[in-house]
Amino acid sequence: MKKDIHPNYREVVFQDIASDFAILTRSTIRTSETITWEDGNEYPLVKVEVSSKSHPFYTGKQRVLSSGGRVDRFKQKYGRVRKSR
């Protein structure tokens, strides 16, 4: 097996910004933010918009999440508004 080709796993906290949910797991993702976990140690923090605690499929609840007008930003960036004749 080749040396130094595998990523280095480390413990990381993933936090759902739509609900009060966070999980400590292992990942190779890089982030500059940190958080103090329940055990008193500081871990890298990754914020996610949707997790199993906020996704309608898992919760059975329909929630509308506003992420800052994604459709409007897309239309501004890529599309022209067609005027009806």
N, C-alpha and C positions, 0 to 999 in steps of 0.2 A: 504494500500500500504506500502511495506517495505521501511524503511528509508535508505539512504546512499547506494543504489544499482545502482542508475542512474549516468552516467558519467557527469562531469561538462563541459558544453559547454563554449567556449570562442571565441572571435573574432580572426581570423587568416587570414593572407594574403597568397594566393596561387599564385606563380609566374611561368609562363611558360618560361623556359630557351631557347626554340626554337624561341620565338617571344617576342616582347615587350608588354606583356600582364600580368596583375595581377588583382586579384579580392579579395576583402575583404568579408569574410563570417564567419560563425560560425562552429566550429569543436571541436572534442575532441582530435585531433592528438597532439602529443608531439614533440617539436623541440627545438633546442638550438639556432637557428639563429633568429635574429629580423630584422625588417625594419621599417623605418619611413614612414608612409602613408601620403597621400595627406592632411589629416586633421591635421598633425603635431604630431600625437600620434604614439607611437612605438608599433608594434604588432609582434607576432611570425610569422616567415616566413617558408613556405614549398615550395621547388622548385620541379616543375614537368616537365617532358620531353615533354608531349603532352597535349594540351588543345583544346578547340573548335576553338581557333584562329590559331592553327598550324596543326590540324589533316586534312588530305586530304579529308575525307568525308564531313567535314563542310566547308572547304575552296574551294573545287573543284580543287585544285592544287595538283599535285603529287610532293612531295619533298622527297629527300633522306636524312634521318637523320643518321649521323654516331655517334654511341654511343660507339666507342672504340673497334670495332672488337668483337662483342658478339659471333658470330659464331666461330671465331677462338679460343676464350677463352673456349667456350663450348667443342670444339673438343679436346683442350689440356687437359681439366679437365676430360672428360668422355669418349672420344673416341680415338681409335687408328686409325692411318691412314693406310688403307689397300693398300698394294702394288700390282699392277697388275702383273700377271704371264706371 
